[in-house]
Structure formats: structure tokens, C-alpha cells
Amino acid sequence: MQQKADFEFSCPLRVRYAEVDTQGIVFNAHYLMYFDLAVTEYFRWRGLAYAEFQEKFKLDFHVIRSLLNYKTPARFDDQLDICARATYRGAKIFWDMSIFRGEELICNGELIYATVDNETRRVKKLEPDTATFLGFTVRESAS
């Protein structure tokens, strides 16, 4: 089982009232929004806001797959840590994501992105220097 210590990067988030449903728990679709928030903050943590990254490297990333595993519900006012790390192979970025309340795993999953050239809008292999800048490691296994 994943632990918070397995991740170098995390993004804090306090659950807002608007994110819970009538059962008082975080509505399931918000977990994807939390993952997206962490990816955005990951880019800032690496030294460039996402828009600046797009301008400098002339790349964008499009989600082509998302998978979530719900473990236990988060509730209004919970303090969460959204953890992220990424590997890449070819044009694909594989985001390993986990959300913790303290040390308790709330939700985990994977986002797979395709690298896209900003000018041609075509899928493009991620260059090793760009991957290094982002702190991505090469993914060896097939997926």
C-alpha cells in the first residue's frame, strides 16, 4: 500500500463545503479535480507555472485515461495532501496520484496524459531534456 513518504511532492487542500454531497462526503468527481490541482502545482514546484511551461516548451498534455480507487471518504473541512509523481515513455506521461488525510490513504489512482505539440496539435514524443526538467523518470514496463 502506498504511503505519503513514497512521494517527494504533495499539495495541501482543505475540503470545502461546496465539494461535499448530501451524505456529507466529497462527491466522487471532485477527486479528479484534486488530482488536476496537484498536477498544476507540481509544475509550479518544478519552477514554471503550467502556462509558462507551455510557452517555453511549446507542449501541452491531454488526459487520455483516468483511474481512481476510492478507499475511504473525505469530509468537509478535512485537511488532505494530494501526492503526485510521474514517469514517461514515448509520448505518454503516467501520473501516480494518492490523496491522504494525515497518513491515511483516502484515494489513489493514475492519470495518463498524451504529450501534444502546441503548434501542430499532434501527439509528440516527450524529449528527455523536458522530462528531466519536470523530474520524470523513464517508465520501463508496457502500459
URCOR-V335757 format. One record per helix or strand of 3 or more residues. SS is the DSSP state (@ for helix, = for strand). FROM is the first residue (numbers start at 0). LEN is the number of residues. If there is no record, write none. Layout:
ss:from:len
SS:FROM:LEN
SS:FROM:LEN
//
This chain:
ss:from:len
@:3:3
=:8:6
@:16:3
@:29:16
@:49:8
=:58:12
=:78:11
=:91:10
=:103:14
@:127:7
//
